[in-house]
Amino acid sequence: MRPGTLAAIGNTPLVELQHLAPSTGARVLVKLEYLNPTGAMKDRLALAMVEGAERDGRLMPGMTIVEYTGGSTGPGLALVCAVKGYRLKIVTSACFSDEPRRLMRALGADVEVLDAAIAPGTVTPADIDAMRVRAADLAQQPGHYFTDQFNNPYVVAGLRDGLGMEILNQSAHLPVTAFCTGIGSGASLLGVAAAIRRRDPRTRIVGLEPAGSPGITAGTQGVFAMQGWSGFAPPLFDIDAVDAVDIVSDDDAFATTSRLAEEEGIFTGVSGGANVHGAVRLAAQLPRETAVVTLAPDSGYKYLGSGLFG
């Protein structure tokens, strides 16, 4: 058993949509990852990065961890570092919402905020690149370890063995024929895909990317609202591991996020709304006796100041 609060990471519910799923299509199952300790799936990713580095001797007591993040990875790492006794330096940007920064600081992280490339609330690949460069620079200091979530060697296996196997076990009584989720680092998409294809290699795997920055499907980059998505093909992403990549617009993500709260009681963030929109669209193409799985990766709490929920 892991120490302290780390024992609470994982084992989140998998629930079936009652109202938003298509009436003549597949059932839609949503993994409520916002019920992890800091309200996000990224608690799992943070734990995988730290434990993997500890196992390999890259991270030792007294060292400082460095990461760049706009949303949920930062609080997850701050939680893990608080329990394990590491100092944490986070690089983020004003383009992201303020609530995660407050949570990171509350959990003891040192947080450096870069100016937004365009404006607060508007995320661009340029923001992410600037954060990465600054974090890599900080990590050059002696006694510092760069977890580097977009290139981390431990996250895909960590999410396969944790999140993916949970989904596999929780859906054992259902014919899951598809899984979809947004592409951030690519770890959750590839990790879950590897796990659930153990049961049926024919399971359809669909990645989602923002319509405003379809770096994979169209080779163009721009602005978008889904915090945690990348808007480009991240280093961990393997196009051969998925069957398709679909796009989701900001408007569809916002609308579905609101409907999830009002009609399903699922209080997730914009990325969760985008995931469910993609899953519902995919379910409409499949027979009723099958099921599509997706993720609600973070909580709606960090969007309360945005006006999204009225």
C-alpha positions in Angstrom: 0.0 0.0 0.0 1.3 3.5 -0.9 1.9 6.0 1.9 -0.6 8.6 2.9 -2.8 10.3 0.3 -1.0 8.4 -2.5 -3.2 5.4 -1.6 -6.2 7.4 -2.7 -5.0 7.7 -6.3 -7.0 5.5 -8.7 -9.9 3.1 -8.4 -12.3 5.7 -9.8 -15.9 4.8 -10.9 -16.9 3.9 -14.4 -20.4 5.1 -15.0 -22.9 4.9 -17.9 -24.5 8.0 -19.4 -28.2 8.1 -18.8 -29.3 11.0 -21.0 -26.6 12.2 -23.4 -25.9 8.9 -25.1 -27.6 8.3 -28.5 -30.8 6.4 -28.2 -30.0 4.0 -31.1 -26.2 3.8 -30.7 -23.7 2.2 -28.3 -23.8 2.8 -24.6 -21.3 5.5 -23.4 -19.2 4.8 -20.3 -17.3 7.6 -18.5 -14.4 7.0 -16.1 -14.7 9.7 -13.4 -11.1 10.6 -13.1 -11.9 13.9 -11.4 -12.5 11.8 -8.2 -8.7 11.4 -7.7 -7.3 13.4 -4.8 -6.5 16.7 -6.6 -9.5 16.3 -8.9 -7.7 15.0 -12.0 -6.5 11.9 -13.8 -3.0 13.5 -13.8 -2.5 12.3 -10.2 -1.9 8.9 -11.8 0.6 10.4 -14.4 2.5 12.3 -11.6 2.8 9.2 -9.5 4.0 7.1 -12.4 6.7 9.7 -13.3 8.0 9.9 -9.8 7.9 6.2 -8.9 9.5 5.3 -12.2 12.4 7.7 -11.7 12.9 6.5 -8.1 13.0 2.8 -9.3 15.7 3.7 -11.9 17.8 5.8 -9.6 17.2 9.0 -11.4 15.4 10.6 -8.5 16.8 10.5 -5.0 15.9 12.1 -1.6 16.8 15.8 -1.4 16.4 16.4 -5.2 14.1 19.0 -6.7 11.6 18.1 -9.4 10.9 20.4 -12.4 7.9 20.3 -14.7 5.9 22.6 -17.1 2.1 22.3 -17.0 -0.9 24.4 -17.5 -3.4 22.4 -15.6 -3.7 19.1 -13.7 -0.2 17.7 -13.9 1.1 20.4 -11.5 -1.3 19.7 -8.6 -0.8 16.0 -9.1 3.0 16.4 -8.9 2.6 18.8 -5.9 0.6 16.2 -4.1 3.1 13.4 -4.8 6.1 15.6 -3.8 4.4 16.7 -0.6 4.0 13.1 0.5 7.4 12.0 -0.6 9.3 15.1 0.5 10.6 16.5 -2.7 10.7 20.2 -3.6 8.8 21.0 -6.8 9.3 23.8 -9.3 6.5 24.4 -11.8 6.6 26.5 -14.9 3.1 27.5 -16.2 1.5 30.3 -18.3 -1.1 33.0 -17.8 -3.0 31.5 -20.7 -4.3 28.8 -18.3 -6.9 29.2 -15.6 -5.7 30.5 -12.2 -7.3 27.7 -10.0 -4.6 25.1 -10.7 -1.9 27.5 -9.9 -3.5 28.2 -6.5 -3.8 24.5 -5.8 -0.1 23.9 -6.7 1.0 26.6 -4.3 -1.3 25.4 -1.6 0.4 22.0 -1.9 3.8 23.5 -1.5 5.0 24.0 -5.1 7.1 26.9 -6.4 5.2 28.3 -9.4 6.6 30.5 -12.1 4.0 32.1 -14.4 5.0 33.1 -18.0 3.0 35.7 -20.0 0.4 34.3 -22.3 1.3 34.4 -26.0 -2.0 35.9 -27.0 -4.2 36.4 -23.9 -5.3 34.7 -20.7 -7.8 31.9 -21.4 -6.4 31.4 -24.9 -4.0 28.4 -25.2 -1.6 28.1 -28.1 1.3 25.6 -28.9 3.6 28.6 -28.5 2.6 28.9 -24.8 3.5 25.2 -24.3 6.8 25.5 -26.1 7.8 28.6 -24.0 7.0 26.7 -20.8 9.0 23.7 -22.0 12.1 25.8 -22.8 12.0 27.5 -19.4 11.5 24.3 -17.5 14.4 22.6 -19.3 16.6 25.5 -18.4 15.7 25.3 -14.7 16.3 21.6 -14.7 20.0 22.1 -15.7 20.7 23.1 -12.1 22.5 20.6 -9.9 20.1 18.3 -7.9 17.2 18.9 -10.2 15.2 16.3 -12.1 13.0 17.1 -15.1 10.0 14.9 -15.3 9.1 16.2 -18.7 5.7 14.8 -19.1 5.6 14.9 -22.9 8.7 12.8 -23.2 8.5 10.8 -20.0 9.4 7.1 -20.3 7.2 5.9 -17.5 3.8 7.4 -18.1 2.4 5.1 -20.9 3.1 1.9 -18.9 1.9 3.6 -15.7 -1.4 4.4 -17.2 -1.7 1.1 -18.9 -1.2 -0.8 -15.6 -3.3 1.5 -13.5 -6.1 3.3 -15.4 -6.2 0.9 -18.3 -6.5 -2.2 -16.2 -9.2 -0.6 -14.0 -11.3 0.1 -17.1 -10.7 -3.5 -18.4 -11.8 -5.0 -15.1 -14.8 -2.6 -14.6 -16.1 -3.3 -18.1 -15.6 -7.0 -18.0 -19.4 -7.6 -18.3 -19.8 -5.2 -21.3 -18.7 -5.5 -24.9 -16.5 -2.5 -25.1 -15.8 -1.9 -28.8 -14.2 1.6 -28.7 -12.2 4.0 -26.5 -11.6 7.7 -27.2 -9.9 10.5 -25.4 -8.1 13.8 -26.0 -4.5 13.9 -26.9 -2.3 15.8 -24.5 0.9 13.9 -23.8 -0.7 10.9 -25.5 -0.1 8.7 -22.4 -3.7 8.1 -21.4 -4.7 7.3 -25.0 -1.9 4.8 -25.6 -1.8 3.4 -22.1 -5.5 2.6 -22.0 -5.5 1.3 -25.6 -2.7 -1.2 -24.7 -4.7 -2.5 -21.8 -8.1 -2.9 -23.3 -6.7 -4.4 -26.5 -5.5 -7.3 -24.5 -9.1 -8.4 -24.3 -10.0 -7.6 -27.8 -7.3 -6.4 -30.3 -10.2 -5.2 -32.6 -11.2 -2.4 -30.1 -11.4 0.8 -31.9 -9.1 3.5 -30.5 -9.8 7.2 -31.4 -7.7 10.2 -30.4 -9.3 13.6 -30.1 -7.7 16.9 -30.9 -9.0 20.5 -30.9 -10.6 21.9 -34.0 -8.7 25.1 -33.4 -5.4 23.4 -33.5 -5.6 20.2 -35.6 -1.9 19.5 -35.6 -2.3 15.8 -36.3 -5.2 15.8 -38.8 -4.4 18.9 -40.7 -0.9 19.9 -39.7 -1.9 23.3 -38.5 -1.8 24.9 -35.1 -3.9 27.6 -33.4 -5.9 28.5 -30.3 -8.2 26.2 -28.3 -10.0 25.9 -25.0 -9.3 22.3 -23.9 -6.7 22.5 -21.1 -4.6 19.4 -21.0 -4.8 18.9 -24.8 -1.7 19.7 -26.8 -2.9 20.8 -30.2 0.1 19.1 -31.9 1.5 15.6 -32.2 3.4 15.0 -28.9 6.6 12.9 -28.9 4.9 10.0 -27.1 2.0 9.8 -29.7 2.1 6.8 -32.1 -0.3 7.2 -35.0 0.0 3.5 -35.7 -1.5 2.7 -32.3 -4.9 4.4 -33.1 -7.6 3.8 -35.7 -8.5 7.5 -36.1 -8.0 11.0 -34.9 -11.2 13.2 -34.7 -11.6 16.9 -33.9 -13.8 18.6 -31.4 -14.7 22.3 -31.5 -14.5 24.6 -28.5 -18.3 25.2 -28.8 -19.1 21.5 -28.7 -16.8 21.0 -25.7 -18.4 23.9 -23.8 -22.0 22.8 -24.6 -21.3 19.1 -23.6 -19.6 20.2 -20.4 -22.6 22.2 -19.3 -25.0 19.4 -20.3 -23.0 16.8 -18.4 -23.4 18.8 -15.2 -27.1 19.7 -15.7 -28.3 16.4 -17.1 -25.9 13.7 -15.8 -24.6 15.2 -12.6 -21.0 14.8 -14.0 -19.1 17.9 -13.0 -16.1 17.7 -15.2 -14.0 20.3 -17.0 -13.9 21.3 -20.7 -11.6 18.5 -21.7 -14.1 16.1 -20.2 -16.9 17.7 -22.1 -14.8 17.4 -25.3 -14.1 13.7 -24.6 -17.8 12.9 -24.0 -18.8 14.8 -27.2 -16.3 12.6 -29.1 -17.6 9.5 -27.4 -21.3 10.3 -28.1 -20.5 10.9 -31.8 -18.6 7.7 -32.0 -21.3 5.7 -30.2 -23.9 6.9 -32.8 -22.0 4.9 -35.4 -22.0 1.6 -33.3 -24.8 -0.9 -32.4 -26.7 -0.6 -29.1 -25.3 -3.8 -27.7 -21.8 -2.4 -27.7 -20.1 0.3 -25.5 -17.7 3.3 -25.9 -15.4 4.3 -23.0 -14.0 7.8 -22.4 -12.6 9.8 -19.6 -13.7 12.8 -17.4 -10.1 13.8 -16.7 -10.6 16.8 -14.4 -13.1 18.6 -12.2 -15.3 21.5 -13.2 -14.3 23.4 -10.0 -11.3 25.0 -11.7 -13.7 26.5 -14.3 -16.2 28.1 -11.9 -14.6 31.5 -12.4 -14.8 31.2 -16.2 -18.6 31.7 -16.5 -18.9 28.2 -18.1 -21.5 27.0 -15.6 -23.5 30.2 -15.4 
